[in-house]
Amino acid sequence: QSWGERLCIIHSPASFPLPLQLSSALLFDAVYAVVAAVQELNRSQNVGATQLSCKSSKIWEHGTSLMNYLRMVELEGLTGHIEFNSKGQRSNYALRIMQNSKDGLRQIGLWHSEDGLSMERKLPSINVTDTLFNTTLIITTILENPYVMLRQNHQELEGNDRYEGFCVDMLKELADILKFKYRIRLVGDGVYGVPGANGTWTGMVGELISRKADLAVAGLTITAEREKVIDFSKPFMTLGISIMYRVHLGRRPGYFSFLDPFSPGVWLFMLLAYLAVSCILFLVARLTPYEWYNPHPCLKGRCNLLINQYSLGNSFWFPVGGFMQQGSTIAPRALSTRCVSGVWWAFTLIIISSYTANLAAFLTVQRMEVPIESVDDLADQTAIEYGTMHGGSTMTFFQNSRYQTYQRMWNFMQSKQPSVFVKSTEEGIARVLNSNYAYLLESTMNEYYRQRNCNLTQIGGLLDTKGYGIGMPLGSVYRDEFDLAILKLQEDNRLEILKRKWWDGGKCPKEEDHRAKGLGMENIGGIFVVLVCGLLVAIFMAVLEFVWMLRHAPGNESVCEEMLRELQGIVLCRDSLQARRRRAASMLRPRPLPLEERRARAAAVSLSNGKLCGGTGLPEPLSHRLAQEAALVARGCSHIRICPECRRFQGLRMRPTGAGLPFPAATSLLSRDQRSCGILILPSRVYP
């Protein structure tokens, strides 16, 4: 091939130094043109050399003539046709546009100084791998998890095998598509690149400008300031600036966490409301005449007994049944007591519904107590320090921002001493964990480290939107090829697969997984404590009642012996005969009274919680029938027959009366052993 066929291979801006072959060819053509002009001049004039001085105003006498002959030169040189116009500029020349491929050089167009660009109509198919085919590129990068990392056994390896990470895998994918080779080299100063005071750049950007590297493959952010001095490929990852802070968990759930849905004040007012309703219910029930009624409608005209079901104990028990949504056997009769009951039930309906709705949230969700929730909260306080990586794009973002909030944050970071800027992401994370510090970094890095340290969290959303790109020297011929290759990786979903490979796999659960989890004993253990305490109180009260009954019963048995026999009877499913006799004697055995007092009380039977019941005696057949039933029941001594209307009213006290009344007549026919059985008979079968 001639020199002219090899000149148009390189197309570069005028500021770049010319290749050696092209500069030599231009120098040859320049000398050739001068020689041709001198030869033409020598034909008309005798050209001789004259000694001149630069300090003298004297000029060479043949200079003007030589310049005129140079303008008239026309010849064919190594760089093509040589011709100059009247101003001395080269004209009427053409440049062939060549393409370098694996098959060699081939012309794909022509550019003429007068006619302009002319491309061939039928261009051969251009393969994007042709330009980079079998080319070895120098890759500058920086160690940053998870983009570029050293393998655990990197000391035993050499070359590119020492590195791993997202960018390393992406380089392998790009090399397979574009058919090039590469050699990874770490940046000397260990920074991404920021402009200096004298206009020079540091880090990877500086190495691209000085052409010490062909590509910069790392988490290099595409910014307008960097775009002025280097070229970027299309972004292979989209991200933004985020805030990293340590997790502030609320207090650990206690055994009494089930009380959290209501504040202590609400619980106190609920207790006061219960006491107030119980007292008002007792008062209203005593005042209204419709709550006093005859419990024995079968004895109409014979019994003047009137009772009130709202005793003091029942008045305090009725609201409890309503509050627990269980009710009770006590039913209000009067309009006034029903009004009190309805208001209390409405109150408990709202309280229980609110408690149930809030209980799940308080027991299943551990709320995080974070002092800041957004970038505005961070900027409005000074207790929490915050900073960025020194010499990174995040620092440049705050430095050049015109947003008022970000300007205040930059002024705070710049004036804070000691410095809030860190040299690496690892240093920033360690500072977050060990001090009251918030670290500003890219969201992808934030997500990566949060997956591997559960004590870290992200505050708020993204402050901006940007992307990572592959850096190249300005005017690089590889830019279009890498753009197409990155688009192909995105379309094939290869970049997303690589991101999942290097980002997922952490020990912390995903933040979007908020499914409810099972409650543990640390959440509801207190209700078991309440249950056990209630059972112990019930057992204690039963013991007190047993001792109280035993103290008022005749006999000299000790409390411990009697209780032991009672427990043995309970365990062996049989009742103690002596215990039954003691109970019957305490309840039914009448005291010896004078004859006059017995006659005075002959016509009266009373209830402990009612009024005196008086009336005439029942007929003799009725007394005889009651005595027969008493004799039959006394044999088993297993239960007590009570009138259905009177089943809930116990505590009948029998007073000694004369013959002809039903209860004395019935009990007088019982033997001592039968009376000691503790049987109380009411006329349930006499008046069905």
Secondary structure in CASP SS format (residue, H / E / C, confidence):
PFRMAT SS
TARGET T0000
AUTHOR 0000-0000-0000
METHOD secondary structure of the structure
MODEL  1
Q C 1.00
S C 1.00
W H 1.00
G H 1.00
E H 1.00
R H 1.00
L C 1.00
C C 1.00
I C 1.00
I C 1.00
H C 1.00
S C 1.00
P C 1.00
A C 1.00
S C 1.00
F C 1.00
P C 1.00
L C 1.00
P C 1.00
L H 1.00
Q H 1.00
L H 1.00
S H 1.00
S H 1.00
A H 1.00
L H 1.00
L H 1.00
F H 1.00
D H 1.00
A H 1.00
V H 1.00
Y H 1.00
A H 1.00
V H 1.00
V H 1.00
A H 1.00
A H 1.00
V H 1.00
Q H 1.00
E H 1.00
L H 1.00
N H 1.00
R H 1.00
S H 1.00
Q C 1.00
N C 1.00
V C 1.00
G C 1.00
A C 1.00
T C 1.00
Q C 1.00
L C 1.00
S C 1.00
C C 1.00
K C 1.00
S C 1.00
S C 1.00
K C 1.00
I C 1.00
W C 1.00
E C 1.00
H C 1.00
G H 1.00
T H 1.00
S H 1.00
L H 1.00
M H 1.00
N H 1.00
Y H 1.00
L H 1.00
R H 1.00
M C 1.00
V C 1.00
E E 1.00
L E 1.00
E E 1.00
G E 1.00
L C 1.00
T C 1.00
G E 1.00
H E 1.00
I E 1.00
E E 1.00
F E 1.00
N C 1.00
S C 1.00
K C 1.00
G C 1.00
Q C 1.00
R E 1.00
S C 1.00
N C 1.00
Y C 1.00
A E 1.00
L E 1.00
R E 1.00
I E 1.00
M E 1.00
Q E 1.00
N E 1.00
S E 1.00
K C 1.00
D C 1.00
G E 1.00
L E 1.00
R E 1.00
Q E 1.00
I E 1.00
G E 1.00
L E 1.00
W E 1.00
H E 1.00
S C 1.00
E C 1.00
D C 1.00
G E 1.00
L E 1.00
S E 1.00
M E 1.00
E C 1.00
R C 1.00
K C 1.00
L C 1.00
P C 1.00
S C 1.00
I C 1.00
N C 1.00
V C 1.00
T C 1.00
D C 1.00
T C 1.00
L C 1.00
F C 1.00
N C 1.00
T C 1.00
T E 1.00
L E 1.00
I E 1.00
I E 1.00
T E 1.00
T E 1.00
I C 1.00
L C 1.00
E E 1.00
N C 1.00
P C 1.00
Y C 1.00
V E 1.00
M E 1.00
L E 1.00
R C 1.00
Q C 1.00
N C 1.00
H H 1.00
Q H 1.00
E H 1.00
L C 1.00
E C 1.00
G H 1.00
N H 1.00
D H 1.00
R H 1.00
Y E 1.00
E E 1.00
G C 1.00
F H 1.00
C H 1.00
V H 1.00
D H 1.00
M H 1.00
L H 1.00
K H 1.00
E H 1.00
L H 1.00
A H 1.00
D H 1.00
I H 1.00
L H 1.00
K C 1.00
F C 1.00
K E 1.00
Y E 1.00
R E 1.00
I E 1.00
R E 1.00
L E 1.00
V C 1.00
G C 1.00
D C 1.00
G C 1.00
V C 1.00
Y C 1.00
G C 1.00
V C 1.00
P E 1.00
G C 1.00
A C 1.00
N C 1.00
G C 1.00
T C 1.00
W E 1.00
T C 1.00
G H 1.00
M H 1.00
V H 1.00
G H 1.00
E H 1.00
L H 1.00
I H 1.00
S C 1.00
R C 1.00
K C 1.00
A C 1.00
D C 1.00
L E 1.00
A E 1.00
V C 1.00
A C 1.00
G C 1.00
L C 1.00
T E 1.00
I C 1.00
T C 1.00
A H 1.00
E H 1.00
R H 1.00
E H 1.00
K C 1.00
V C 1.00
I E 1.00
D E 1.00
F E 1.00
S C 1.00
K C 1.00
P C 1.00
F C 1.00
M E 1.00
T E 1.00
L E 1.00
G C 1.00
I E 1.00
S E 1.00
I E 1.00
M E 1.00
Y E 1.00
R E 1.00
V C 1.00
H C 1.00
L E 1.00
G C 1.00
R C 1.00
R C 1.00
P C 1.00
G C 1.00
Y C 1.00
F C 1.00
S H 1.00
F H 1.00
L H 1.00
D C 1.00
P C 1.00
F C 1.00
S C 1.00
P H 1.00
G H 1.00
V H 1.00
W H 1.00
L H 1.00
F H 1.00
M H 1.00
L H 1.00
L H 1.00
A H 1.00
Y H 1.00
L H 1.00
A H 1.00
V H 1.00
S H 1.00
C H 1.00
I H 1.00
L H 1.00
F H 1.00
L H 1.00
V H 1.00
A H 1.00
R H 1.00
L H 1.00
T C 1.00
P H 1.00
Y H 1.00
E H 1.00
W E 1.00
Y E 1.00
N C 1.00
P C 1.00
H C 1.00
P H 1.00
C H 1.00
L H 1.00
K C 1.00
G C 1.00
R C 1.00
C C 1.00
N C 1.00
L C 1.00
L C 1.00
I E 1.00
N E 1.00
Q C 1.00
Y C 1.00
S C 1.00
L H 1.00
G H 1.00
N H 1.00
S H 1.00
F H 1.00
W H 1.00
F H 1.00
P H 1.00
V H 1.00
G H 1.00
G H 1.00
F H 1.00
M C 1.00
Q C 1.00
Q C 1.00
G C 1.00
S C 1.00
T C 1.00
I C 1.00
A C 1.00
P C 1.00
R C 1.00
A C 1.00
L H 1.00
S H 1.00
T H 1.00
R H 1.00
C H 1.00
V H 1.00
S H 1.00
G H 1.00
V H 1.00
W H 1.00
W H 1.00
A H 1.00
F H 1.00
T H 1.00
L H 1.00
I H 1.00
I H 1.00
I H 1.00
S H 1.00
S H 1.00
Y H 1.00
T H 1.00
A H 1.00
N H 1.00
L H 1.00
A H 1.00
A H 1.00
F H 1.00
L H 1.00
T H 1.00
V C 1.00
Q C 1.00
R C 1.00
M E 1.00
E C 1.00
V C 1.00
P C 1.00
I C 1.00
E C 1.00
S C 1.00
V H 1.00
D H 1.00
D H 1.00
L H 1.00
A H 1.00
D C 1.00
Q C 1.00
T C 1.00
A C 1.00
I C 1.00
E E 1.00
Y E 1.00
G E 1.00
T C 1.00
M E 1.00
H C 1.00
G C 1.00
G C 1.00
S H 1.00
T H 1.00
M H 1.00
T H 1.00
F H 1.00
F H 1.00
Q H 1.00
N H 1.00
S C 1.00
R C 1.00
Y C 1.00
Q H 1.00
T H 1.00
Y H 1.00
Q H 1.00
R H 1.00
M H 1.00
W H 1.00
N H 1.00
F H 1.00
M H 1.00
Q H 1.00
S H 1.00
K C 1.00
Q C 1.00
P C 1.00
S C 1.00
V C 1.00
F C 1.00
V E 1.00
K C 1.00
S C 1.00
T H 1.00
E H 1.00
E H 1.00
G H 1.00
I H 1.00
A H 1.00
R H 1.00
V H 1.00
L H 1.00
N H 1.00
S C 1.00
N C 1.00
Y E 1.00
A E 1.00
Y E 1.00
L E 1.00
L E 1.00
E E 1.00
S H 1.00
T H 1.00
M H 1.00
N H 1.00
E H 1.00
Y H 1.00
Y H 1.00
R H 1.00
Q H 1.00
R H 1.00
N C 1.00
C C 1.00
N C 1.00
L E 1.00
T E 1.00
Q E 1.00
I E 1.00
G C 1.00
G C 1.00
L C 1.00
L C 1.00
D C 1.00
T C 1.00
K E 1.00
G E 1.00
Y E 1.00
G C 1.00
I C 1.00
G E 1.00
M E 1.00
P E 1.00
L C 1.00
G C 1.00
S C 1.00
V C 1.00
Y C 1.00
R H 1.00
D H 1.00
E H 1.00
F H 1.00
D H 1.00
L H 1.00
A H 1.00
I H 1.00
L H 1.00
K H 1.00
L H 1.00
Q H 1.00
E H 1.00
D C 1.00
N C 1.00
R H 1.00
L H 1.00
E H 1.00
I H 1.00
L H 1.00
K H 1.00
R H 1.00
K H 1.00
W H 1.00
W H 1.00
D C 1.00
G C 1.00
G C 1.00
K C 1.00
C C 1.00
P C 1.00
K C 1.00
E C 1.00
E C 1.00
D C 1.00
H C 1.00
R C 1.00
A C 1.00
K C 1.00
G C 1.00
L C 1.00
G C 1.00
M H 1.00
E H 1.00
N H 1.00
I H 1.00
G H 1.00
G H 1.00
I H 1.00
F H 1.00
V H 1.00
V H 1.00
L H 1.00
V H 1.00
C H 1.00
G H 1.00
L H 1.00
L H 1.00
V H 1.00
A H 1.00
I H 1.00
F H 1.00
M H 1.00
A H 1.00
V H 1.00
L H 1.00
E H 1.00
F H 1.00
V H 1.00
W H 1.00
M H 1.00
L H 1.00
R H 1.00
H C 1.00
A C 1.00
P C 1.00
G C 1.00
N C 1.00
E C 1.00
S C 1.00
V H 1.00
C H 1.00
E H 1.00
E H 1.00
M H 1.00
L H 1.00
R H 1.00
E H 1.00
L H 1.00
Q H 1.00
G H 1.00
I H 1.00
V H 1.00
L C 1.00
C C 1.00
R C 1.00
D C 1.00
S C 1.00
L H 1.00
Q H 1.00
A H 1.00
R H 1.00
R H 1.00
R H 1.00
R H 1.00
A H 1.00
A H 1.00
S H 1.00
M H 1.00
L H 1.00
R C 1.00
P C 1.00
R C 1.00
P C 1.00
L C 1.00
P C 1.00
L H 1.00
E H 1.00
E H 1.00
R H 1.00
R H 1.00
A H 1.00
R C 1.00
A C 1.00
A C 1.00
A E 1.00
V E 1.00
S E 1.00
L E 1.00
S C 1.00
N C 1.00
G E 1.00
K C 1.00
L E 1.00
C E 1.00
G E 1.00
G C 1.00
T C 1.00
G C 1.00
L C 1.00
P C 1.00
E H 1.00
P H 1.00
L H 1.00
S H 1.00
H H 1.00
R H 1.00
L H 1.00
A H 1.00
Q H 1.00
E H 1.00
A H 1.00
A H 1.00
L H 1.00
V H 1.00
A H 1.00
R H 1.00
G H 1.00
C C 1.00
S C 1.00
H C 1.00
I C 1.00
R C 1.00
I C 1.00
C C 1.00
P H 1.00
E H 1.00
C H 1.00
R C 1.00
R C 1.00
F C 1.00
Q C 1.00
G C 1.00
L E 1.00
R E 1.00
M C 1.00
R C 1.00
P C 1.00
T C 1.00
G C 1.00
A C 1.00
G C 1.00
L C 1.00
P H 1.00
F H 1.00
P H 1.00
A H 1.00
A H 1.00
T H 1.00
S H 1.00
L C 1.00
L C 1.00
S C 1.00
R H 1.00
D H 1.00
Q H 1.00
R H 1.00
S C 1.00
C C 1.00
G C 1.00
I C 1.00
L C 1.00
I C 1.00
L C 1.00
P C 1.00
S C 1.00
R C 1.00
V C 1.00
Y C 1.00
P C 1.00
END
